[in-house]
Amino acid sequence: MQNDLALLERLSNVPGVCGHEFATQDLVEAELKACCDEVWRDAMGNVYGLHKAANSSNDTPRVMFAGHSDEIGMIVTHIDGEGYIRFMAVGGLSSQYLISQRVIIHGSEEVLGVIPPRYQGLMSDAEKKRVLDIDELYIDTGLPVDEVKARVHIGDIISIDSDFRLLNEKVVQGRNFDDRLGVYTMIQAMKELGETQADVYAVSTVQEELGVRGAHPAAYSVDPDFGLAIDGSITWDVPYAPEHKRHCSMGQGTGIYIMDRLTMGSVPLCTFLIDLCEKNDIAYQRNIWGGTDASAIQRSRAGALATTIGAPTRYMHSSVQLAHVDDLLATTMLLKAFAENAHELPVYRR
């Protein structure tokens, strides 16, 4: 099994801000059609791919994988008399990540712009130490005001203009690895699946960054027995983290969420995943943090065994997210192993 970094690059470079995941989902749908028995979309925009069990029936266990296709971004809220554009965040975006970034405004046509810093000469010593709020920032397109107002409108979506790149032979960088890495490893696992005794649903969900919105109808529709969200594992191997928080590191294997802000990982499922890793020589780590689509899967209908796995990702919700290619491969391997062995878990149905 190998990584397909060309696919990861395509997934990472296509825009897909929350609620506007159309181009991303077109790519996901095309990839799933090449490896699934059935592929479809719902009204929310979720894309589903189904790998049927060898002898699929109403009693067959159902596995749901969920990687969210959306990324954080911005939306146009005002254009002033000089053509400068004001905006608000779509998803959890810090102003610290935005200053001096290039952006793309997606309206009827694309318009390029920048988010400039304040000139130091316009700031007092106290102001130089203060972080600007998002509502104090603006976008400069360099265009005359009449042209800006003709091409940009209130409600246009804005993405950060930062493409995928290889930082070195083992580490990749992208603006939206939360959660294009999850979508990528999910697709890769579906391509590698052999015969299974469970129906496996791969779902590329929407609007996770706005409160796990797409996963709720998706989980209701699939009604899974077992669910894995695939999302970035928060890393603490950075200079700002105290030693006692450093429990998940880039390059040390896929993360298995034991608990996050929204979900207590189902104990039988977490134990099963860890056993699979140890039996199949898959590098893994225990992760505690975050908040993912697993919360919707776990609490849908009569409930499901659910948790999250995913490659450790440094600098989440920034434009310089980093991941290790070995962690991506470990995640794909665990997804494949789980899908092919999930029938060994107990199924809780009335």
TAJOBEL-V353824 format. One record per backbone hydrogen bond with DSSP energy under -1.0 kcal/mol. CO is the residue of the C=O (numbers start at 1). NH is the residue of the N-H. E is the energy in kcal/mol with one decimal. If there is no record, write none. Layout:
BEGIN
co=[CO | CO]
nh=[NH | NH]
e=[E | E]
END
This chain:
BEGIN
co=[4 | 5 | 6 | 7 | 8 | 9 | 10 | 16 | 17 | 21 | 22 | 23 | 24 | 25 | 26 | 27 | 28 | 29 | 32 | 32 | 38 | 40 | 46 | 47 | 48 | 49 | 50 | 50 | 51 | 53 | 57 | 61 | 62 | 62 | 63 | 64 | 65 | 66 | 67 | 71 | 73 | 74 | 75 | 76 | 78 | 80 | 84 | 85 | 86 | 86 | 88 | 90 | 91 | 94 | 95 | 95 | 98 | 101 | 102 | 103 | 104 | 105 | 106 | 109 | 111 | 113 | 114 | 115 | 119 | 120 | 124 | 127 | 133 | 134 | 139 | 140 | 144 | 145 | 146 | 147 | 148 | 153 | 156 | 157 | 158 | 159 | 160 | 165 | 170 | 171 | 171 | 172 | 173 | 174 | 176 | 177 | 179 | 180 | 181 | 182 | 183 | 184 | 185 | 186 | 187 | 188 | 196 | 199 | 200 | 201 | 202 | 203 | 204 | 205 | 206 | 207 | 208 | 208 | 214 | 215 | 216 | 217 | 218 | 219 | 225 | 226 | 227 | 228 | 229 | 233 | 236 | 238 | 242 | 243 | 245 | 248 | 249 | 254 | 255 | 256 | 258 | 259 | 263 | 266 | 267 | 268 | 269 | 270 | 271 | 272 | 273 | 274 | 275 | 276 | 277 | 283 | 285 | 287 | 290 | 292 | 293 | 294 | 295 | 298 | 300 | 305 | 306 | 307 | 308 | 309 | 310 | 311 | 314 | 315 | 321 | 322 | 323 | 324 | 325 | 326 | 327 | 328 | 329 | 330 | 331 | 332 | 333 | 334 | 335 | 336 | 338 | 338 | 341 | 342]
nh=[8 | 9 | 10 | 11 | 12 | 13 | 14 | 71 | 20 | 25 | 26 | 27 | 28 | 29 | 30 | 31 | 32 | 33 | 35 | 36 | 50 | 48 | 42 | 204 | 40 | 202 | 37 | 38 | 200 | 56 | 60 | 199 | 225 | 226 | 201 | 228 | 203 | 230 | 205 | 18 | 90 | 158 | 88 | 155 | 86 | 83 | 80 | 139 | 77 | 78 | 75 | 73 | 93 | 97 | 98 | 99 | 101 | 115 | 161 | 113 | 159 | 111 | 157 | 107 | 105 | 103 | 140 | 100 | 122 | 123 | 128 | 130 | 136 | 137 | 85 | 114 | 148 | 149 | 150 | 151 | 152 | 156 | 76 | 106 | 74 | 104 | 162 | 173 | 325 | 167 | 168 | 323 | 165 | 321 | 180 | 181 | 183 | 184 | 185 | 186 | 187 | 188 | 189 | 190 | 191 | 192 | 54 | 63 | 51 | 65 | 49 | 67 | 47 | 69 | 214 | 213 | 211 | 212 | 218 | 219 | 220 | 221 | 222 | 223 | 305 | 64 | 307 | 66 | 309 | 313 | 238 | 241 | 245 | 246 | 247 | 236 | 252 | 285 | 310 | 287 | 265 | 289 | 260 | 270 | 271 | 272 | 273 | 274 | 275 | 276 | 277 | 278 | 279 | 280 | 282 | 254 | 256 | 258 | 261 | 295 | 297 | 298 | 299 | 304 | 303 | 227 | 266 | 229 | 257 | 231 | 255 | 233 | 322 | 318 | 174 | 314 | 172 | 328 | 329 | 330 | 331 | 332 | 333 | 334 | 335 | 336 | 337 | 338 | 339 | 340 | 341 | 342 | 344 | 345]
e=[-1.9 | -2.3 | -2.0 | -2.7 | -2.3 | -1.9 | -1.3 | -1.8 | -3.0 | -2.8 | -2.0 | -1.6 | -2.3 | -2.8 | -1.9 | -2.0 | -2.6 | -2.1 | -1.6 | -1.8 | -2.9 | -3.2 | -1.6 | -2.7 | -1.8 | -3.2 | -2.5 | -1.3 | -2.8 | -1.1 | -1.3 | -2.5 | -2.4 | -2.0 | -3.2 | -2.8 | -2.6 | -3.1 | -1.5 | -1.7 | -2.9 | -2.8 | -1.9 | -2.3 | -3.0 | -1.8 | -2.6 | -2.5 | -2.3 | -1.4 | -2.0 | -2.1 | -1.5 | -1.4 | -1.2 | -1.2 | -1.9 | -2.4 | -2.7 | -2.2 | -2.5 | -2.0 | -1.1 | -1.5 | -3.3 | -2.7 | -2.6 | -3.2 | -1.8 | -1.8 | -1.8 | -1.2 | -1.7 | -1.4 | -2.2 | -1.7 | -2.3 | -2.5 | -1.2 | -1.5 | -2.7 | -2.1 | -2.7 | -3.6 | -2.3 | -2.9 | -1.5 | -2.7 | -2.8 | -2.0 | -1.7 | -1.9 | -2.1 | -1.7 | -2.3 | -1.7 | -2.0 | -2.6 | -2.7 | -2.0 | -2.4 | -2.6 | -2.2 | -2.2 | -2.0 | -1.2 | -2.6 | -3.1 | -3.0 | -3.4 | -2.2 | -2.0 | -2.0 | -3.3 | -1.8 | -1.9 | -1.7 | -2.5 | -1.6 | -2.9 | -2.1 | -2.2 | -2.5 | -2.8 | -2.2 | -2.5 | -1.5 | -2.2 | -2.3 | -2.6 | -1.3 | -1.7 | -1.8 | -1.5 | -1.9 | -2.2 | -1.4 | -2.3 | -1.7 | -2.9 | -1.4 | -1.2 | -2.7 | -2.7 | -2.6 | -1.9 | -2.5 | -2.3 | -2.3 | -2.3 | -2.3 | -2.2 | -2.5 | -2.1 | -2.7 | -1.9 | -3.0 | -2.9 | -2.3 | -1.6 | -1.8 | -2.9 | -1.2 | -1.3 | -3.1 | -2.9 | -2.3 | -2.2 | -3.0 | -2.0 | -2.9 | -1.4 | -1.5 | -1.0 | -2.0 | -2.0 | -2.6 | -1.5 | -1.9 | -2.2 | -2.0 | -2.3 | -2.5 | -2.1 | -2.3 | -2.3 | -2.5 | -2.7 | -2.5 | -2.0 | -1.1 | -1.7 | -2.2 | -2.0]
END
